[in-house]
Each structure stands twice: as C-alpha cells, then as structure tokens.
Amino acid sequence: MFPVVLACVLIASALGCGNPHIEPVATRVVNGVDAKAHSWPWQISLQYQRDGEWRHTCGGSLIAANWVMTAAHCINHEAPKKLKTAPSLLVGKHNLLEDEADSKAIVPEKIVVHEKWNQIFVAFGNDIALIKLSEPVTLGDHVQPACIPPADTLLSNLYPCYITGWGRLYTGGPIADNLQQALMPVADHATCSRLDWWGIAVRTNMVCAGGDGVVGGCNGDSGGPLNCKNSEGTWEVHGIASFVSGLGCNFVKKPTVFTRVSAFNDWIDNVMMNN
C-alpha cells in the first residue's frame, strides 16, 4: 500500500508540478478578471461536440502527462463505456477562439468516474473523475501538471485561493473567451455547514470558497480547479468545482462547493496505478 499511496506525489514531483513558468498575477480582485496568459498551465478545457462544433463545457486539471482530473458530473455517462460521445481535452489554452502555440486537442483513452458518484444527487459528493489521455502531453512553459495536496489536508477559514475557468461571466451570461481568475477565500466546514449557508448539503469531503455574493463559480467552471499556494510557494489544486446555488452563480452565503481533492488521494492513486 505504501508505494500506491505515494504515487500521485511522486509522479507530480518528478514532473515539477505547481510552479508555473509564468507566475499568476494573483491580485486581490473583487470579481473575475482575465488571467495572465498561460499562468495556470494545468488548466484544461473539456469540450463536447454539439451541432457539429466543439464547445467548452467544463474545466479540469492536468495532474500528470497523461491524466486529467475533473468533475464526475462533467462526463457524458455513455462516454466511459463506448467513448462515442467522449470529450476533447484542450491543453495549453488561454483564449478559446484563437490558435495558440503549444495548444493541442487530445481525446481520452479511458474515463474513470468515482464509483460512488450519483448523478441525480450531486450533494451526495464523490464528484470526481479521471481521464487518461490517448497520448501524453508535451510539457513546457504553457503546459504543466498541477500538484495535489497531501491526503486529508484542510485549509483554514478565509485561506486565499483562486478559481480559474472559462465559465459564464455572470448568471445566464456568455462564457469567457479568455481564461478567468478570481480570488475566492475558503469557507471552512464549520462556516459552510451553518444552517443559513449550505447546511447539511455540504459534506466533509467537500470544500467551499467564496460566498460574499460578488465572486463565485458559474456554469462552465465545473470540473476546474481551486488553486491554493502552500507555505513553500507551490500551487496545489485543493478543489474540483462541483455545484453552486440554484439562486445564481454569486449568492451571499452560498459559496461555490468543490470536491475536496485531499479526501480522494487514495482513489486517485489507485486509478492511476491500475490503468
């Protein structure tokens, strides 16, 4: 068991994760802004074909040269079996409308959705999936893997983290052309599970961020990362965007809820080692 538990950490360390060549301009903004191009090099765009066009649907995080981590609810559930409606994954992107150097579309070889995920009841948790790429990506300044935090890591209340994605700019609005970033401090479980916040809908294998009514995740940000810098200055992906309030994308005391990555280290290791 010991080698398996350490698999993700060893793989990520070997690849030099969490230290982008282009450092994010992590300013304390009050709303989403264009990220500095390629400063979040593990961010991917998960796209499905609709009406003959590939369209951004969700985000995700590159965690190894041939593995992407995203939300289970982002997966078309016929795809893991037949791959007929499998997504295309774009790495190295900043602007979704432009041709960019080092950007590439890669199709999946295999999709593994958490066995306890329930697509009818999102709040049951386990909203995580791994996608094995059909070929490894070429790592460089614009494409790098994310670090995964140590198992069972819990962030303190108001810990500064950043959500990134191409989701809708506001409730019902258009998706972003350029990758967006926004400061979203963590709301710890004691806060987020208050009755006037998310109450019992938030489980301990989730992490909340935001909730000020100004900044929040929105449709299209699902599956994307909650990026948090650790004490050594390395960025780690602590969350996978899972759900927001039905009242809207930016609602007071209804922060964006993420799958807490550090609750799934063993599952991630086992999937990667056995596939």
Secondary structure, DSSP 8 states (H G I E B T S, - for coil): -HHHHTHHHHHHHHHTTT--SS-------SS-EE--TTSSTTEEEEEEEETTEEEEEEEEEEEETTEEEE-GGGS-TTHHHH-TT--EEEES-SBTTS--TT-EEE-EEEEEE-TT--SS-GGG----EEEEESS----SSS----B---TT----TT--EEEEE--BSSTT--B-SB-EEEE--EE-HHHHTSTTTTGGG--TTEEEE--SSS----TT-TT-EEEEE-TTS-EEEEEEEEE--TT-SSBTTB-EEEEEGGG-HHHHHHHHHH-
